[in-house]
Amino acid sequence: MSTTTEFLNDSATFLNESTDSCLNDEDEYLQLYRFITNGLLLNIIGVLGILGNIISMIILSRPQMRSSINYLLIGLARIDTVLIVTSILLFGLPGIYPYSGLLFTYYYVVYPHIAPVVFPLAMVVQTASVYLTLTVSLERFVAVCHPLRARSLCTYGRARMYFIGIIIFSATYNLPKLWESTIKEEWYPEKNVTVYCPRASTFRENELYIRIYIHWLYLIFLYLLPFMGLAFLNAAIYRQVRKANKERQRLSRLQKREIGLATMLMCVVAVFFVCNLLPLVINIIDTYWPSLNLSRLVNTSNLLVTINSSVNFIIYVIFGEKFKRLFLVLFCRNSLFGTGRESPDGATHEDSFMSNGDRQSLRLHRQNTNISRNGMSGRMNGSGREKKRSRCRASSPGPCVYYPANRTSKEITSAYTTQTSILGPD
């Protein structure tokens, strides 16, 4: 998840140069700072973030993880992955050449030609990331604060509609950015080659366009509205979580799971606020004091927003019990972590039960397994004695469970709850 003026402010790097030359050297200290923050850290964190987002998408798309909130998180992982790629192309790789002298062709040929296209794409996914984060918080607000309405509002189909709508809005809002830049060509006598650099177009230099669209609309739609919405929704969620924790003993397993998921997503939003506070400050400074040199701050904000798009996987592993178990099952089978025998849906039999935090259900499952095996043995030996087996409908995502005849329906209902979120309850 991520947002930001870093692309907008860093567009000054290749759109708002005060001089026409493509060969101006940066200050040596700034070159070193840019090399460390963008050339090294941004690229390394970005690559790791892409890997983490891909793993998150694989795990969240498993059949047993199907839910509206997980669909939104998959969409957020996709958007963050594209955002990291554009960040690497616009800032990570170009940050290497000025200090090290490497990637000359990319810096002076490839980068100037792709920047006019990659920059608008970067702004589209940034806008989508902001509003997907807001949508995730809204979904949790309904689930935690208005649970009776969640059944009709927090559905898989609605989540898909929200995602598509956000993409369409983001693309439409950032459409003018396709006409913000041009490519300047210049002869480089020392290398005896022609070099290129992106420059602001006449359209981009229009004062009215800068004042209304670049500054005010960006500030309102990318910061004020989303940040105020996030602050309100998460404040309400936090109050409900505190209230629920005081009455934890009286909460049902489903309520505990919703509270746990809300807590995890509040951490996601908290990281979002921290990493995007500096870009917000930069945008305000650039609006009222455009003559100030913000290069170091811009390079730092680029790094922070890339970090924000890369850390969700770590948050899911820390707070999502079921997410963590599926990660171990799918990617760490040969590690020191023990995993159970795989079930057809990709989870271990043990995981299918323990993700619900119900040890009693685990004992019932083991009892059922023993009975089923004994029944199979009797059938192979020609025995005609009756066998008790568990049965479950094909459409149910949960495992088959055998319940003894002397257990009441109320006990059975409390002993087993199907898990659809990425958390297991306490």
Disulfide bonds with the S-S distance in Angstrom:
Cys22-Cys197 1.78
